[in-house]
Amino acid sequence: MSLTPAQIEMRKTGIGASEAPMVFGESPHGGPVALYLRKVGLEAASQSDEQEMGNLLEPAIARYYAQRTSARLRPATTYRHPECPWMLATPDRWVGRRKLLQIKCVGTWMAHHWRDADDGIPDYVRIQVTQEMDVCGVRLCDVAALIGGTQPRIYQVDYDAELAALIREETRRFWYEHVEPRVPPAPDGTEESDALLRALYPRERTPMVAATPAMDAIGRELVVARREAGAWAARRAVLEQEMKRELGNAEGAEGDGWSVTWTATAKGTRVFRFVADEDRKRGKAA
């Protein structure tokens, strides 16, 4: 859903339902540090091409849902939880007066999240719609998803009071322990953590200092990590070559928790791509 200027301003005053999965580290769009950067104004929320296409296709998916269910849809806006002011929600539509509708346009690179889930709903979507139901005071939400551009699906999600309570507590903690006092979450190895540190400490202001006990402990770990990283980089190169030998003329293979492709480009060169399940969650591949 495209937000109005007023909704964008309101989103700055709390944690939206689509942002709640970031608090838990479950969102494919970033974790707690990325959310912190957004909320304190160090990084604006940007819209990807995929999200823009999702906004364009949203009315069509809504029409499909209405035709399949004979539901009467009503527009929605951004709402604030009556008891938890840090919690916001912007459902895509109301279904009558006691049910919400969340619309998802799922690209091919995200489709596995829906295939792998036990009941079809990825955890980050369940967190989002649970917060939406909690904020809006309803107990049902349908999710209309278009998978890969050709596979429409409709799911019903029931309100989970236990999950809602957990979301309330974790979003409250994040808002009042990090956003309000401007205390960044701990570094998590992401690009967002690097961006945060660059913003906090843009240049050196004091000369060299003697290492503190904490610095010394980190330094010793870095020595070991860098040594092991070099050894693993060499081992990785050998393993990739061995995998190519095993593939031979095959386009790729799938294994337990991983998949690999070795496909030819238009110029005739073959591109090797290895993806583990956790890489898919983060949207990365080797």
ChimeraX attribute file (.defattr): number of C-alpha atoms within 10 A of each C-alpha:
attribute: neighborCount
match mode: 1-to-1
recipient: residues
	/A:1	20
	/A:2	14
	/A:3	12
	/A:4	11
	/A:5	9
	/A:6	9
	/A:7	14
	/A:8	13
	/A:9	11
	/A:10	16
	/A:11	22
	/A:12	15
	/A:13	17
	/A:14	22
	/A:15	26
	/A:16	23
	/A:17	26
	/A:18	20
	/A:19	26
	/A:20	30
	/A:21	26
	/A:22	23
	/A:23	22
	/A:24	16
	/A:25	14
	/A:26	20
	/A:27	22
	/A:28	15
	/A:29	15
	/A:30	18
	/A:31	23
	/A:32	26
	/A:33	26
	/A:34	23
	/A:35	25
	/A:36	25
	/A:37	22
	/A:38	16
	/A:39	22
	/A:40	16
	/A:41	11
	/A:42	14
	/A:43	15
	/A:44	12
	/A:45	13
	/A:46	8
	/A:47	10
	/A:48	9
	/A:49	9
	/A:50	12
	/A:51	17
	/A:52	13
	/A:53	13
	/A:54	20
	/A:55	16
	/A:56	14
	/A:57	17
	/A:58	22
	/A:59	14
	/A:60	11
	/A:61	20
	/A:62	21
	/A:63	14
	/A:64	16
	/A:65	23
	/A:66	14
	/A:67	11
	/A:68	10
	/A:69	10
	/A:70	10
	/A:71	14
	/A:72	13
	/A:73	19
	/A:74	13
	/A:75	9
	/A:76	16
	/A:77	14
	/A:78	20
	/A:79	19
	/A:80	22
	/A:81	19
	/A:82	13
	/A:83	8
	/A:84	15
	/A:85	14
	/A:86	20
	/A:87	27
	/A:88	28
	/A:89	28
	/A:90	24
	/A:91	26
	/A:92	23
	/A:93	21
	/A:94	20
	/A:95	19
	/A:96	12
	/A:97	10
	/A:98	13
	/A:99	19
	/A:100	26
	/A:101	28
	/A:102	23
	/A:103	23
	/A:104	23
	/A:105	23
	/A:106	22
	/A:107	16
	/A:108	11
	/A:109	12
	/A:110	16
	/A:111	15
	/A:112	17
	/A:113	20
	/A:114	17
	/A:115	13
	/A:116	11
	/A:117	11
	/A:118	9
	/A:119	10
	/A:120	14
	/A:121	19
	/A:122	17
	/A:123	15
	/A:124	21
	/A:125	22
	/A:126	19
	/A:127	25
	/A:128	23
	/A:129	28
	/A:130	28
	/A:131	32
	/A:132	32
	/A:133	26
	/A:134	26
	/A:135	25
	/A:136	21
	/A:137	14
	/A:138	16
	/A:139	17
	/A:140	19
	/A:141	25
	/A:142	20
	/A:143	21
	/A:144	21
	/A:145	23
	/A:146	21
	/A:147	19
	/A:148	14
	/A:149	12
	/A:150	8
	/A:151	9
	/A:152	16
	/A:153	15
	/A:154	18
	/A:155	15
	/A:156	14
	/A:157	20
	/A:158	16
	/A:159	20
	/A:160	16
	/A:161	12
	/A:162	9
	/A:163	14
	/A:164	19
	/A:165	13
	/A:166	12
	/A:167	23
	/A:168	19
	/A:169	13
	/A:170	14
	/A:171	24
	/A:172	19
	/A:173	13
	/A:174	22
	/A:175	22
	/A:176	13
	/A:177	14
	/A:178	18
	/A:179	22
	/A:180	12
	/A:181	9
	/A:182	14
	/A:183	14
	/A:184	19
	/A:185	19
	/A:186	9
	/A:187	14
	/A:188	12
	/A:189	9
	/A:190	12
	/A:191	12
	/A:192	20
	/A:193	21
	/A:194	14
	/A:195	15
	/A:196	20
	/A:197	12
	/A:198	11
	/A:199	12
	/A:200	11
	/A:201	9
	/A:202	9
	/A:203	8
	/A:204	7
	/A:205	7
	/A:206	6
	/A:207	5
	/A:208	7
	/A:209	6
	/A:210	7
	/A:211	10
	/A:212	9
	/A:213	9
	/A:214	8
	/A:215	11
	/A:216	12
	/A:217	11
	/A:218	11
	/A:219	13
	/A:220	10
	/A:221	12
	/A:222	12
	/A:223	11
	/A:224	10
	/A:225	12
	/A:226	11
	/A:227	11
	/A:228	11
	/A:229	12
	/A:230	11
	/A:231	11
	/A:232	12
	/A:233	11
	/A:234	10
	/A:235	12
	/A:236	12
	/A:237	11
	/A:238	12
	/A:239	12
	/A:240	15
	/A:241	13
	/A:242	11
	/A:243	17
	/A:244	17
	/A:245	10
	/A:246	11
	/A:247	15
	/A:248	10
	/A:249	10
	/A:250	11
	/A:251	13
	/A:252	17
	/A:253	14
	/A:254	12
	/A:255	8
	/A:256	7
	/A:257	9
	/A:258	14
	/A:259	14
	/A:260	21
	/A:261	18
	/A:262	20
	/A:263	16
	/A:264	12
	/A:265	9
	/A:266	7
	/A:267	6
	/A:268	8
	/A:269	10
	/A:270	13
	/A:271	10
	/A:272	17
	/A:273	14
	/A:274	18
	/A:275	17
	/A:276	17
	/A:277	16
	/A:278	12
	/A:279	13
	/A:280	17
	/A:281	16
	/A:282	14
	/A:283	13
	/A:284	13
	/A:285	13
	/A:286	9
